[in-house]
Amino acid sequence: MEERMVKFYSRESNLLAMHVIPGHFATSHSHINYYVDVTTLKTRAGEAKAAAKVLYSKVPKHGFLDTIVCMDGTEVIGAFLSQELEQAGMLTTNRHETMYVISPEINNNNQMLFRDNNKGAIAGKHVILLLATTTTGETIRRSLECIRYYGGIIECVASIFSTITEVDGVAIEALFDGEDVPGYEAYPVHNCPFCKKGHAIEAMVNGFGYSKL
């Protein structure tokens, strides 16, 4: 499968690249015809820092920002993004004048939660939600619901790769979008053209990576 991998560079920085594999893949919400691999952007410090700089240029600068909630293993980017915001003098309601960078816990029922020791980083705080990849928006909806349940105020959603521009009225700022992967499609599970043709699913994929079947 990796032999088919193609590298795409960001239109905004030649330091940023993602790898794309064509095929038949299943996410928790849909089937897709390309797997977008952003592993190096999440795990290599230099690339994560470059990604944070571009995301900083995209996130809103008005009002307050207190917390970055990281999904899909984006904590390294989240930490660098918090530095970019703090160095720029971004306003925060945090009395310690530094941002929180946290991730929700996912329980056995696939529900998101914040333990009591982390609730103070969410309740009444102005939040950026950071994700790796976004296709249908279902993970964003669940994340927004969770953050709001704990009293968070959503200011921005940022994603390394996204084929959609907003979810429930909240804009999504992305490093890469559908124009970077021409022909990218996400299909409802019950209406997948690959399944209808009898093509086997090659791998289960999510924001953390893929597992071959």
Rosetta blueprint (number, residue, H / E / L):
1 M L
2 E H
3 E H
4 R H
5 M L
6 V E
7 K E
8 F E
9 Y E
10 S L
11 R L
12 E L
13 S L
14 N L
15 L L
16 L L
17 A E
18 M E
19 H E
20 V E
21 I E
22 P E
23 G E
24 H E
25 F E
26 A E
27 T L
28 S L
29 H L
30 S L
31 H E
32 I E
33 N E
34 Y E
35 Y E
36 V E
37 D E
38 V L
39 T H
40 T H
41 L H
42 K H
43 T H
44 R L
45 A H
46 G H
47 E H
48 A H
49 K H
50 A H
51 A H
52 A H
53 K H
54 V H
55 L H
56 Y H
57 S H
58 K H
59 V L
60 P L
61 K L
62 H L
63 G L
64 F L
65 L L
66 D L
67 T E
68 I E
69 V E
70 C E
71 M L
72 D L
73 G L
74 T L
75 E H
76 V H
77 I H
78 G H
79 A H
80 F H
81 L H
82 S H
83 Q H
84 E H
85 L H
86 E H
87 Q H
88 A L
89 G L
90 M L
91 L L
92 T L
93 T L
94 N L
95 R L
96 H L
97 E L
98 T L
99 M L
100 Y E
101 V E
102 I E
103 S L
104 P L
105 E E
106 I E
107 N L
108 N L
109 N L
110 N L
111 Q L
112 M E
113 L E
114 F L
115 R L
116 D H
117 N H
118 N H
119 K H
120 G H
121 A H
122 I L
123 A L
124 G L
125 K L
126 H E
127 V E
128 I E
129 L E
130 L E
131 L E
132 A E
133 T E
134 T E
135 T L
136 T L
137 G L
138 E H
139 T H
140 I H
141 R H
142 R H
143 S H
144 L H
145 E H
146 C H
147 I H
148 R H
149 Y H
150 Y L
151 G L
152 G L
153 I E
154 I E
155 E E
156 C E
157 V E
158 A E
159 S E
160 I E
161 F E
162 S E
163 T L
164 I L
165 T L
166 E E
167 V E
168 D L
169 G L
170 V E
171 A E
172 I E
173 E E
174 A E
175 L E
176 F E
177 D E
178 G H
179 E H
180 D H
181 V L
182 P L
183 G L
184 Y L
185 E L
186 A E
187 Y E
188 P L
189 V H
190 H H
191 N H
192 C L
193 P H
194 F H
195 C H
196 K H
197 K L
198 G L
199 H L
200 A L
201 I L
202 E L
203 A E
204 M E
205 V E
206 N E
207 G L
208 F L
209 G E
210 Y E
211 S E
212 K E
213 L L
